[in-house]
Amino acid sequence: MRINAQKLKTRAAEAGVSVDALARSVERTGLTGPKAVSAVNNWMRGSDHPRCKAEDVRALAQTLGCQPKDIARFTTVFRYHRGSPRKAKLIVDLIRGKRVDEAMNLLTFTTKRAAVDVKQALMSAIADAEQAEADVTTLVVAESMVANGPVMKRFQPKDRGRAHPILKRMTHITVGVEER
C-alpha cells in the first residue's frame, strides 16, 4: 500500500489539516518530530521515503476523516520473474489504465509467459484493496511497470576454445490499483 500524493494533498486541503497535524498522527518508533514532518512532506510530493507503512496510511486517513482507500494506491511487486524486461513490458503496457476485470481477462487469454506472473501480481494488489474495503468494481490499474532484475551469466562453449556469453535476465514487475 502506497500513498497517492495528489489525493493526500487534496484531502488535506479540503479538511484544513496542516502538515504538522499529519506528522503528529504518524509518529511511531523511529519516526518522531522533524523526521515525521519530513516524511509527510515527502509523501505529499510523491516520494515514498521513508517507506509508508499500512499503519501510517490508516493514521493519516483517520486524521483526514476518510477511509484508507481514499488516499492509497494498492501496489504489489513480483520480484525475480525469469524473463527479460523487454518481453514483460509488452504485457505490463497492455493492462495499464484498464479496469481490473478487463485486465484480468486480457492476462488470462494472453499467450505470453510473463502474463502469468503479471496476473499473480494483479490478483495480490486486488486482495490488498479488498482488505482495505475498496470497491472492486471501480478499481483501475493505475500503475504497472517493469524494472531490471539481476542477470545470470552463463557461457556456451564454441569451436577453438571460444566461449559465447548467455545472459539470463530477470525482471521485477510492479502492479498498482486504485479506485476511480
N, C-alpha and C positions, 0 to 999 in steps of 0.2 A: 504494500500500500504506500503510495507516494502522494504528496500534496500537489494539487493543481494550483500553481501560483496565481493565475488570473482569478480563479474562483475565490481563493483565500483573500486576495486584495479587495474584491468587490463585496464579499460578505463582511469584512472588517469595516469597510467604508459605510455599508448600509447599517450595521449595528452600532457604529460610532465607537468601536473598541480600538484603543491605542496599541502600539507595538509592545509597550511596557506591560500592559494588562495581559496580552497574549503570552509574553515571556514568563510572567509570574505563573500562568496556568500550566506551562510545560516544564517548570523547574523539577528536576529529579537528580539523582546521583550523577555527578559528572557534568551536569548542565545547569549551572546556577548563575545568578547575577548577570554580569555582562556577556557571558557565554550564551545564556539563554536569549538575550536580546539579539546578539549576533546571529544565532541560529534562526530565529523568527525572521529577521531581515533577509537572510539567505533564502529561506523557504518562500518568502514573498516575491523574491526576484527570480525564482525558478531553479536555484541551486539546491541540490539535495545534500548539503554538507553542513553540519553533521547529519548522518542518515536519520530520517524521520521515522520513528517507530510508531506502531499502531496505537500505543497508549498516548503518544503525543497528538496524533490526529483526533483521537477521542476527546482529549482535554481541550484542544483548540475548538472543536465543534461544540463542546459544551459551553465554552466561554462565548462563542458567537451565537449560541442559541439555535443551532441547526444540527442535522444528522451528519455523521462522518462521511456518508456517501455524497453529500453536497459539496465537499471540498477535496475529496480524494480521487485519485486515479489508481485503479487496482492493477498492479503490474506483476508479471511473472517473468523470470529469466530461466530459460532452458540452457544450461551450460554444457559444453563439450559435445555438441552434435557432431557426429562423424560425417562430415560433408563439407564441401567448400562454401565459403561465404557467398560467392558469386551465384551459386545454384540455389542456396537458401533465400537469397534476396529476391529471387523471382517469385517465390511463394509469399514472402512477407509483404511485398508490394501489392500482391493480388488482393489481400484482405484488408489493407489499411483503409480506414474510413467507412467500412461496410458495417451493417448491423450484425450482431453476433450470430443470429440464426442463419443469415445469408453466408457469413464467413465459415460457419461450421459445415454448411452444405458444400461450399467450394472446396474446403480441405478434405472432406470425405471422398469426393469424386475426382480429386486431382491425382494423377499417376506419379507425381514426383516423390522421391524418397523423403525429402525434407518435410513434406506435408504432414507426416505422422507426428513428428516432434513439434511442429508449429501448432498442430491441433491440440496436443497434450498441454502446451503452454497456455493456449487459449482457454481450455477447459479449467485449468488451475486458476486463471485470472477470474473467470466467471464464478468459480466456487468462492473465491475471496470476496467478490462483490455480493454474493448471496449471504455470506456470513455478516456482512455489514448492512443487511436488509435493503439492498438496492433492488430496483425493479428490473428483472432480467429482460423483459420485453423491450425496454428502452436503452439497453446497453449497446454501445458502439465501440469498435476497435479504434481507439484514439491514438495509440502508439504501437508501432511494430517496426522493429529494426534488427539489424544483424551486425555483430561485431566479430572481429577476427579472434580466434582462439589460438591455442598452441599448435605447432606443426610437428608431426612426427617425421623424422628424416630417415629414409631407407635408401638403399643403393641396389641397382640391378647390375650384375656383372655382364660385361661386354667382351668383345674379342680383344686379343693382345693385352690383356691385363687392365683394361679400362673399366671404369665404373660410372654409370649414369645415375644421377640422384632422382629419387622419387619423393615428392612432398605430399604427405597425407595430412590434409588440412582439417582443422576443427573449427566450429562456429559456436558463438553464444547468441541465442535467439531471445529477444525481448518482445513481449506482447503485453499491452496495457489496454484496459477497457474502462469506460466511464459512462455515466448516464447523460443522455441528451434530452 
